[in-house]
């Protein structure tokens, strides 16, 4: 199945703001998580069939401290994913985690686990990251 890109600025945001002051994002901006434990971004994504598929988060972290986030799928903890420093707030990279999705709608939430909050989050790609609809760099 083709990968689908979901922009963080269009997702449900708790304790974060949409900004566009650091270039290199896709879409119209990114989410700047508030610097506290528990801030989150939640995406609703559709899957045509139940399947385990990669979730790929595009982010920037201009500090030297990791900003790990807890990932839940449909309310069930999946794992904690590391969002390490990328060298600059304008340097974006991707990290992936495989997740089991249900057929139909799924909620994917990425919650900050440290007092630094999350990284700046640009987008979530669901599905194998290849093909013309996955061309961020
Ligand atoms: C800076 C940066 C923000 C970032 C923030 C942070 O203020 O400009 O984009 O979100 O640091 O540490 O979270």
Backbone and ligand atoms as CSV (ligand in chain L), in Angstrom:
chain,resi,resn,atom,element,x,y,z
A,1,UNK,N,N,0.849,-1.202,0.000
A,1,UNK,CA,C,0.000,0.000,0.000
A,1,UNK,C,C,0.878,1.244,0.000
A,2,UNK,N,N,0.465,2.240,-0.744
A,2,UNK,CA,C,1.251,3.472,-0.830
A,2,UNK,C,C,1.282,4.187,0.519
A,3,UNK,N,N,2.384,4.853,0.763
A,3,UNK,CA,C,2.507,5.620,1.998
A,3,UNK,C,C,1.672,6.891,1.917
A,4,UNK,N,N,1.193,7.320,3.071
A,4,UNK,CA,C,0.388,8.538,3.160
A,4,UNK,C,C,1.029,9.482,4.161
A,5,UNK,N,N,1.170,10.735,3.760
A,5,UNK,CA,C,1.783,11.738,4.634
A,5,UNK,C,C,0.682,12.508,5.361
A,6,UNK,N,N,0.818,12.601,6.670
A,6,UNK,CA,C,-0.117,13.349,7.505
A,6,UNK,C,C,0.643,14.499,8.156
A,7,UNK,N,N,0.232,15.707,7.880
A,7,UNK,CA,C,0.948,16.862,8.420
A,7,UNK,C,C,0.587,17.093,9.889
A,8,UNK,N,N,1.602,17.324,10.698
A,8,UNK,CA,C,1.371,17.541,12.127
A,8,UNK,C,C,0.505,18.768,12.380
A,9,UNK,N,N,0.664,19.797,11.535
A,9,UNK,CA,C,-0.103,21.028,11.748
A,9,UNK,C,C,-1.596,20.826,11.535
A,10,UNK,N,N,-1.977,19.700,10.915
A,10,UNK,CA,C,-3.399,19.398,10.715
A,10,UNK,C,C,-3.923,18.385,11.719
A,11,UNK,N,N,-3.079,17.903,12.597
A,11,UNK,CA,C,-3.466,16.881,13.567
A,11,UNK,C,C,-4.057,17.544,14.811
A,12,UNK,N,N,-4.465,16.711,15.762
A,12,UNK,CA,C,-4.950,17.227,17.044
A,12,UNK,C,C,-3.739,17.511,17.930
A,13,UNK,N,N,-3.683,18.721,18.447
A,13,UNK,CA,C,-2.515,19.161,19.213
A,13,UNK,C,C,-2.940,19.481,20.637
A,14,UNK,N,N,-2.254,18.880,21.606
A,14,UNK,CA,C,-2.469,19.230,23.001
A,14,UNK,C,C,-1.171,19.780,23.557
A,15,UNK,N,N,-1.186,21.014,23.956
A,15,UNK,CA,C,-0.009,21.677,24.524
A,15,UNK,C,C,1.119,21.770,23.501
A,16,UNK,N,N,0.826,22.452,22.430
A,16,UNK,CA,C,1.804,22.727,21.389
A,16,UNK,C,C,1.224,23.765,20.461
A,17,UNK,N,N,2.069,24.345,19.615
A,17,UNK,CA,C,1.609,25.379,18.688
A,17,UNK,C,C,2.159,25.106,17.298
A,18,UNK,N,N,1.409,25.517,16.296
A,18,UNK,CA,C,1.871,25.415,14.909
A,18,UNK,C,C,2.745,26.624,14.619
A,19,UNK,N,N,3.929,26.345,14.090
A,19,UNK,CA,C,4.857,27.423,13.723
A,19,UNK,C,C,5.440,27.130,12.337
A,20,UNK,N,N,6.124,28.145,11.794
A,20,UNK,CA,C,6.738,27.978,10.468
A,20,UNK,C,C,8.028,28.793,10.362
A,21,UNK,N,N,8.652,29.040,11.516
A,21,UNK,CA,C,9.821,29.917,11.535
A,21,UNK,C,C,11.143,29.209,11.289
A,22,UNK,N,N,11.135,27.899,11.112
A,22,UNK,CA,C,12.364,27.161,10.804
A,22,UNK,C,C,12.156,26.444,9.470
A,23,UNK,N,N,12.914,26.828,8.453
A,23,UNK,CA,C,12.667,26.315,7.109
A,23,UNK,C,C,12.966,24.823,7.009
A,24,UNK,N,N,12.407,24.234,5.951
A,24,UNK,CA,C,12.669,22.833,5.656
A,24,UNK,C,C,11.514,21.911,5.967
A,25,UNK,N,N,10.475,22.449,6.581
A,25,UNK,CA,C,9.291,21.635,6.872
A,25,UNK,C,C,8.530,21.348,5.579
A,26,UNK,N,N,7.683,20.327,5.640
A,26,UNK,CA,C,6.747,20.058,4.544
A,26,UNK,C,C,5.386,20.607,4.950
A,27,UNK,N,N,4.481,20.717,3.997
A,27,UNK,CA,C,3.176,21.289,4.290
A,27,UNK,C,C,3.306,22.766,4.604
A,28,UNK,N,N,2.524,23.228,5.586
A,28,UNK,CA,C,2.500,24.667,5.881
A,28,UNK,C,C,3.203,25.022,7.186
A,29,UNK,N,N,3.750,24.037,7.890
A,29,UNK,CA,C,4.438,24.334,9.135
A,29,UNK,C,C,4.725,23.058,9.894
A,30,UNK,N,N,4.958,23.235,11.175
A,30,UNK,CA,C,5.278,22.100,12.046
A,30,UNK,C,C,4.690,22.390,13.417
A,31,UNK,N,N,4.703,21.387,14.281
A,31,UNK,CA,C,4.239,21.585,15.652
A,31,UNK,C,C,5.432,21.741,16.578
A,32,UNK,N,N,5.432,22.839,17.310
A,32,UNK,CA,C,6.374,23.085,18.398
A,32,UNK,C,C,5.686,22.627,19.676
A,33,UNK,N,N,6.112,21.472,20.188
A,33,UNK,CA,C,5.561,20.969,21.446
A,33,UNK,C,C,5.908,21.919,22.591
A,34,UNK,N,N,4.960,22.137,23.487
A,34,UNK,CA,C,5.302,22.842,24.718
A,34,UNK,C,C,6.357,22.038,25.467
A,35,UNK,N,N,7.213,22.753,26.169
A,35,UNK,CA,C,8.350,22.098,26.827
A,35,UNK,C,C,7.920,21.543,28.178
A,36,UNK,N,N,7.212,20.424,28.104
A,36,UNK,CA,C,6.771,19.749,29.321
A,36,UNK,C,C,6.391,18.300,29.004
A,37,UNK,N,N,6.366,17.489,30.034
A,37,UNK,CA,C,5.915,16.104,29.890
A,37,UNK,C,C,4.423,16.109,29.573
A,38,UNK,N,N,4.013,15.325,28.604
A,38,UNK,CA,C,2.592,15.128,28.344
A,38,UNK,C,C,2.048,15.880,27.149
A,39,UNK,N,N,2.798,16.830,26.617
A,39,UNK,CA,C,2.325,17.489,25.392
A,39,UNK,C,C,2.284,16.435,24.275
A,40,UNK,N,N,1.259,16.540,23.420
A,40,UNK,CA,C,1.158,15.505,22.389
A,40,UNK,C,C,0.567,16.009,21.087
A,41,UNK,N,N,0.802,15.217,20.045
A,41,UNK,CA,C,0.148,15.372,18.749
A,41,UNK,C,C,-0.507,14.035,18.435
A,42,UNK,N,N,-1.775,14.077,18.034
A,42,UNK,CA,C,-2.503,12.847,17.715
A,42,UNK,C,C,-3.033,12.905,16.284
A,43,UNK,N,N,-2.662,11.891,15.542
A,43,UNK,CA,C,-3.077,11.760,14.148
A,43,UNK,C,C,-4.185,10.714,14.046
A,44,UNK,N,N,-5.127,10.946,13.156
A,44,UNK,CA,C,-6.095,9.910,12.790
A,44,UNK,C,C,-5.759,9.460,11.377
A,45,UNK,N,N,-5.470,8.165,11.245
A,45,UNK,CA,C,-5.044,7.644,9.947
A,45,UNK,C,C,-5.903,6.438,9.576
A,46,UNK,N,N,-6.174,6.304,8.327
A,46,UNK,CA,C,-6.965,5.180,7.837
A,46,UNK,C,C,-6.061,4.092,7.271
A,47,UNK,N,N,-6.443,2.860,7.517
A,47,UNK,CA,C,-5.776,1.723,6.889
A,47,UNK,C,C,-6.842,0.921,6.155
A,48,UNK,N,N,-6.524,0.481,4.962
A,48,UNK,CA,C,-7.514,-0.258,4.174
A,48,UNK,C,C,-7.695,-1.670,4.710
A,49,UNK,N,N,-6.665,-2.177,5.410
A,49,UNK,CA,C,-6.747,-3.516,5.987
A,49,UNK,C,C,-5.901,-3.536,7.250
A,50,UNK,N,N,-6.194,-4.462,8.147
A,50,UNK,CA,C,-5.349,-4.636,9.321
A,50,UNK,C,C,-3.957,-5.048,8.850
A,51,UNK,N,N,-2.941,-4.333,9.343
A,51,UNK,CA,C,-1.586,-4.611,8.875
A,51,UNK,C,C,-0.582,-3.962,9.815
A,52,UNK,N,N,0.602,-4.520,9.835
A,52,UNK,CA,C,1.707,-3.875,10.531
A,52,UNK,C,C,2.506,-3.109,9.502
A,53,UNK,N,N,2.694,-1.823,9.781
A,53,UNK,CA,C,3.278,-0.936,8.780
A,53,UNK,C,C,4.162,0.102,9.466
A,54,UNK,N,N,5.157,0.639,8.772
A,54,UNK,CA,C,6.019,1.637,9.406
A,54,UNK,C,C,5.314,2.977,9.613
A,55,UNK,N,N,5.531,3.538,10.797
A,55,UNK,CA,C,5.183,4.929,11.082
A,55,UNK,C,C,6.493,5.703,11.026
A,56,UNK,N,N,6.546,6.738,10.204
A,56,UNK,CA,C,7.779,7.504,10.063
A,56,UNK,C,C,7.523,8.948,10.449
A,57,UNK,N,N,8.210,9.392,11.485
A,57,UNK,CA,C,8.038,10.742,12.005
A,57,UNK,C,C,9.162,11.626,11.474
A,58,UNK,N,N,8.795,12.768,10.890
A,58,UNK,CA,C,9.789,13.737,10.403
A,58,UNK,C,C,9.858,14.871,11.423
A,59,UNK,N,N,11.079,15.175,11.876
A,59,UNK,CA,C,11.228,16.085,13.007
A,59,UNK,C,C,12.538,16.845,12.927
A,60,UNK,N,N,12.640,17.870,13.769
A,60,UNK,CA,C,13.906,18.570,13.998
A,60,UNK,C,C,14.055,18.785,15.494
A,61,UNK,N,N,15.298,18.695,15.935
A,61,UNK,CA,C,15.632,18.966,17.337
A,61,UNK,C,C,16.957,19.715,17.350
A,62,UNK,N,N,16.890,20.998,17.558
A,62,UNK,CA,C,18.076,21.843,17.502
A,62,UNK,C,C,18.902,21.855,18.776
A,63,UNK,N,N,18.556,21.010,19.707
A,63,UNK,CA,C,19.347,20.892,20.932
A,63,UNK,C,C,20.205,19.624,20.848
A,64,UNK,N,N,20.992,19.394,21.889
A,64,UNK,CA,C,21.815,18.184,21.922
A,64,UNK,C,C,21.186,17.096,22.779
A,65,UNK,N,N,20.036,17.388,23.371
A,65,UNK,CA,C,19.383,16.408,24.241
A,65,UNK,C,C,18.284,15.672,23.487
A,66,UNK,N,N,18.285,14.359,23.613
A,66,UNK,CA,C,17.201,13.544,23.048
A,66,UNK,C,C,15.854,14.017,23.619
A,67,UNK,N,N,14.824,13.945,22.789
A,67,UNK,CA,C,13.464,14.254,23.253
A,67,UNK,C,C,12.559,13.055,22.974
A,68,UNK,N,N,12.764,11.967,23.710
A,68,UNK,CA,C,11.985,10.750,23.446
A,68,UNK,C,C,10.493,10.988,23.616
A,69,UNK,N,N,9.723,10.306,22.764
A,69,UNK,CA,C,8.267,10.397,22.873
A,69,UNK,C,C,7.676,8.996,22.951
A,70,UNK,N,N,6.587,8.907,23.710
A,70,UNK,CA,C,5.828,7.666,23.826
A,70,UNK,C,C,4.817,7.623,22.691
A,71,UNK,N,N,4.844,6.546,21.932
A,71,UNK,CA,C,3.914,6.383,20.813
A,71,UNK,C,C,2.820,5.402,21.229
A,72,UNK,N,N,1.576,5.826,21.072
A,72,UNK,CA,C,0.466,4.902,21.285
A,72,UNK,C,C,-0.314,4.751,19.985
A,73,UNK,N,N,-0.863,3.541,19.800
A,73,UNK,CA,C,-1.698,3.246,18.638
A,73,UNK,C,C,-3.049,2.795,19.166
A,74,UNK,N,N,-4.058,3.558,18.853
A,74,UNK,CA,C,-5.421,3.270,19.345
A,74,UNK,C,C,-5.431,3.133,20.866
A,75,UNK,N,N,-4.629,3.960,21.520
A,75,UNK,CA,C,-4.595,3.998,22.971
A,75,UNK,C,C,-3.667,2.984,23.612
A,76,UNK,N,N,-3.107,2.098,22.823
A,76,UNK,CA,C,-2.211,1.070,23.354
A,76,UNK,C,C,-0.765,1.505,23.188
A,77,UNK,N,N,0.029,1.483,24.264
A,77,UNK,CA,C,1.433,1.848,24.126
A,77,UNK,C,C,2.146,0.953,23.109
A,78,UNK,N,N,2.862,1.584,22.189
A,78,UNK,CA,C,3.644,0.850,21.194
A,78,UNK,C,C,5.094,0.761,21.655
A,79,UNK,N,N,5.730,1.909,21.781
A,79,UNK,CA,C,7.113,1.981,22.255
A,79,UNK,C,C,7.469,3.446,22.438
A,80,UNK,N,N,8.603,3.673,23.076
A,80,UNK,CA,C,9.169,5.011,23.140
A,80,UNK,C,C,10.168,5.146,22.007
A,81,UNK,N,N,10.052,6.247,21.280
A,81,UNK,CA,C,10.936,6.500,20.140
A,81,UNK,C,C,11.852,7.669,20.479
A,82,UNK,N,N,13.116,7.510,20.120
A,82,UNK,CA,C,14.123,8.540,20.346
A,82,UNK,C,C,14.050,9.608,19.263
A,83,UNK,N,N,14.090,10.873,19.678
A,83,UNK,CA,C,14.152,11.993,18.734
A,83,UNK,C,C,15.392,12.814,19.074
A,84,UNK,N,N,16.542,12.343,18.643
A,84,UNK,CA,C,17.807,12.969,19.052
A,84,UNK,C,C,18.042,14.305,18.357
A,85,UNK,N,N,19.058,15.004,18.820
A,85,UNK,CA,C,19.431,16.265,18.192
A,85,UNK,C,C,19.732,16.071,16.711
A,86,UNK,N,N,19.274,17.035,15.894
A,86,UNK,CA,C,19.523,16.981,14.447
A,86,UNK,C,C,20.549,18.025,14.017
A,87,UNK,N,N,21.091,18.775,14.964
A,87,UNK,CA,C,22.125,19.755,14.645
A,87,UNK,C,C,21.618,21.180,14.537
A,88,UNK,N,N,20.362,21.322,14.143
A,88,UNK,CA,C,19.762,22.659,14.000
A,88,UNK,C,C,18.260,22.486,13.897
A,89,UNK,N,N,17.527,23.543,14.221
A,89,UNK,CA,C,16.068,23.486,14.089
A,89,UNK,C,C,15.651,23.430,12.630
A,90,UNK,N,N,16.564,23.771,11.719
A,90,UNK,CA,C,16.272,23.691,10.282
A,90,UNK,C,C,16.783,22.398,9.652
A,91,UNK,N,N,17.327,21.495,10.466
A,91,UNK,CA,C,17.783,20.191,9.956
A,91,UNK,C,C,16.763,19.136,10.352
A,92,UNK,N,N,16.126,18.549,9.373
A,92,UNK,CA,C,15.018,17.616,9.589
A,92,UNK,C,C,15.459,16.216,9.243
A,93,UNK,N,N,14.974,15.243,9.985
A,93,UNK,CA,C,15.249,13.845,9.671
A,93,UNK,C,C,14.048,13.001,10.074
A,94,UNK,N,N,14.128,11.713,9.748
A,94,UNK,CA,C,13.020,10.814,10.018
A,94,UNK,C,C,13.448,9.673,10.933
A,95,UNK,N,N,12.517,9.240,11.762
A,95,UNK,CA,C,12.680,8.006,12.529
A,95,UNK,C,C,11.406,7.188,12.340
A,96,UNK,N,N,11.565,5.871,12.374
A,96,UNK,CA,C,10.433,4.982,12.090
A,96,UNK,C,C,10.233,3.957,13.191
A,97,UNK,N,N,8.997,3.515,13.299
A,97,UNK,CA,C,8.641,2.411,14.191
A,97,UNK,C,C,7.509,1.641,13.524
A,98,UNK,N,N,7.583,0.333,13.565
A,98,UNK,CA,C,6.506,-0.487,12.998
A,98,UNK,C,C,5.329,-0.528,13.955
A,99,UNK,N,N,4.126,-0.428,13.405
A,99,UNK,CA,C,2.927,-0.409,14.241
A,99,UNK,C,C,1.825,-1.262,13.630
A,100,UNK,N,N,1.085,-1.969,14.483
A,100,UNK,CA,C,-0.072,-2.710,13.994
A,100,UNK,C,C,-1.286,-1.787,13.884
A,101,UNK,N,N,-1.837,-1.698,12.700
A,101,UNK,CA,C,-3.023,-0.859,12.486
A,101,UNK,C,C,-4.243,-1.732,12.260
A,102,UNK,N,N,-5.389,-1.211,12.663
A,102,UNK,CA,C,-6.664,-1.870,12.379
A,102,UNK,C,C,-7.167,-1.427,11.007
A,103,UNK,N,N,-8.023,-2.204,10.432
A,103,UNK,CA,C,-8.738,-1.735,9.244
A,103,UNK,C,C,-9.621,-0.569,9.663
A,104,UNK,N,N,-9.608,0.484,8.857
A,104,UNK,CA,C,-10.406,1.659,9.194
A,104,UNK,C,C,-9.572,2.703,9.916
A,105,UNK,N,N,-10.233,3.499,10.750
A,105,UNK,CA,C,-9.563,4.614,11.408
A,105,UNK,C,C,-8.700,4.142,12.570
A,106,UNK,N,N,-7.543,4.773,12.714
A,106,UNK,CA,C,-6.618,4.500,13.820
A,106,UNK,C,C,-6.132,5.837,14.372
A,107,UNK,N,N,-5.917,5.872,15.686
A,107,UNK,CA,C,-5.333,7.068,16.280
A,107,UNK,C,C,-3.894,6.759,16.687
A,108,UNK,N,N,-3.012,7.664,16.309
A,108,UNK,CA,C,-1.594,7.531,16.635
A,108,UNK,C,C,-1.184,8.787,17.380
A,109,UNK,N,N,-0.767,8.594,18.617
A,109,UNK,CA,C,-0.422,9.737,19.459
A,109,UNK,C,C,1.059,9.682,19.822
A,110,UNK,N,N,1.727,10.831,19.721
A,110,UNK,CA,C,3.137,10.953,20.096
A,110,UNK,C,C,3.222,11.956,21.236
A,111,UNK,N,N,3.592,11.460,22.426
A,111,UNK,CA,C,3.544,12.252,23.653
A,111,UNK,C,C,4.949,12.466,24.217
A,112,UNK,N,N,5.254,13.701,24.547
A,112,UNK,CA,C,6.556,14.029,25.133
A,112,UNK,C,C,6.723,13.348,26.484
A,113,UNK,N,N,7.913,12.823,26.721
A,113,UNK,CA,C,8.176,12.110,27.972
A,113,UNK,C,C,9.189,12.811,28.860
A,114,UNK,N,N,9.688,13.952,28.428
A,114,UNK,CA,C,10.625,14.701,29.280
A,114,UNK,C,C,10.172,16.156,29.385
A,115,UNK,N,N,10.734,16.856,30.348
A,115,UNK,CA,C,10.368,18.255,30.583
A,115,UNK,C,C,10.770,19.163,29.428
A,116,UNK,N,N,11.578,18.668,28.505
A,116,UNK,CA,C,11.908,19.455,27.314
A,116,UNK,C,C,10.794,19.416,26.277
A,117,UNK,N,N,9.795,18.574,26.499
A,117,UNK,CA,C,8.746,18.418,25.500
A,117,UNK,C,C,9.229,17.568,24.340
A,118,UNK,N,N,8.458,17.586,23.258
A,118,UNK,CA,C,8.839,16.838,22.060
A,118,UNK,C,C,9.753,17.667,21.183
A,119,UNK,N,N,10.177,17.078,20.073
A,119,UNK,CA,C,10.922,17.839,19.066
A,119,UNK,C,C,9.943,18.732,18.308
A,120,UNK,N,N,10.410,19.482,17.340
A,120,UNK,CA,C,9.478,20.083,16.384
A,120,UNK,C,C,9.081,18.987,15.412
A,121,UNK,N,N,7.781,18.729,15.308
A,121,UNK,CA,C,7.279,17.596,14.521
A,121,UNK,C,C,6.652,18.103,13.230
A,122,UNK,N,N,7.159,17.601,12.116
A,122,UNK,CA,C,6.693,18.069,10.800
A,122,UNK,C,C,5.554,17.223,10.266
A,123,UNK,N,N,5.723,15.904,10.309
A,123,UNK,CA,C,4.735,15.041,9.649
A,123,UNK,C,C,4.907,13.601,10.093
A,124,UNK,N,N,3.863,12.838,9.869
A,124,UNK,CA,C,3.863,11.388,10.071
A,124,UNK,C,C,3.535,10.736,8.732
A,125,UNK,N,N,4.413,9.862,8.280
A,125,UNK,CA,C,4.119,9.060,7.092
A,125,UNK,C,C,3.736,7.663,7.528
A,126,UNK,N,N,2.606,7.190,7.050
A,126,UNK,CA,C,2.126,5.847,7.371
A,126,UNK,C,C,2.271,4.988,6.125
A,127,UNK,N,N,2.989,3.900,6.276
A,127,UNK,CA,C,3.195,3.002,5.145
A,127,UNK,C,C,4.656,2.953,4.763
A,128,UNK,N,N,4.974,2.031,3.890
A,128,UNK,CA,C,6.370,1.871,3.471
A,128,UNK,C,C,6.828,3.124,2.745
A,129,UNK,N,N,7.876,3.781,3.257
A,129,UNK,CA,C,8.285,5.073,2.688
A,129,UNK,C,C,9.026,4.929,1.373
A,130,UNK,N,N,8.261,4.814,0.320
A,130,UNK,CA,C,8.861,4.789,-1.014
A,130,UNK,C,C,7.813,5.277,-1.996
A,131,UNK,N,N,8.243,5.646,-3.175
A,131,UNK,CA,C,7.295,6.075,-4.193
A,131,UNK,C,C,7.132,7.577,-4.227
A,132,UNK,N,N,6.354,8.058,-5.187
A,132,UNK,CA,C,6.286,9.489,-5.452
A,132,UNK,C,C,5.621,10.292,-4.336
A,133,UNK,N,N,4.845,9.627,-3.480
A,133,UNK,CA,C,4.200,10.389,-2.412
A,133,UNK,C,C,5.056,10.411,-1.151
A,134,UNK,N,N,6.287,9.982,-1.265
A,134,UNK,CA,C,7.197,10.060,-0.112
A,134,UNK,C,C,8.508,10.588,-0.632
A,135,UNK,N,N,8.589,11.897,-0.750
A,135,UNK,CA,C,9.751,12.497,-1.411
A,135,UNK,C,C,10.362,13.619,-0.586
A,136,UNK,N,N,10.034,13.664,0.718
A,136,UNK,CA,C,10.645,14.692,1.535
A,136,UNK,C,C,12.134,14.421,1.650
A,137,UNK,N,N,12.911,15.471,1.865
A,137,UNK,CA,C,14.356,15.294,1.997
A,137,UNK,C,C,14.892,16.265,3.016
L,1,LIG,C1,C,13.424,27.136,20.244
L,1,LIG,C2,C,12.993,26.883,18.807
L,1,LIG,C3,C,11.634,26.207,18.780
L,1,LIG,C4,C,11.680,24.949,19.616
L,1,LIG,C5,C,12.095,25.302,21.030
L,1,LIG,C6,C,12.220,24.085,21.928
L,1,LIG,O1,O,12.592,28.103,20.830
L,1,LIG,O2,O,12.935,28.107,18.095
L,1,LIG,O3,O,11.263,25.911,17.442
L,1,LIG,O4,O,10.448,24.301,19.618
L,1,LIG,O5,O,13.364,25.941,21.020
L,1,LIG,O6,O,13.226,23.957,22.607
L,1,LIG,O7,O,11.307,23.266,21.969
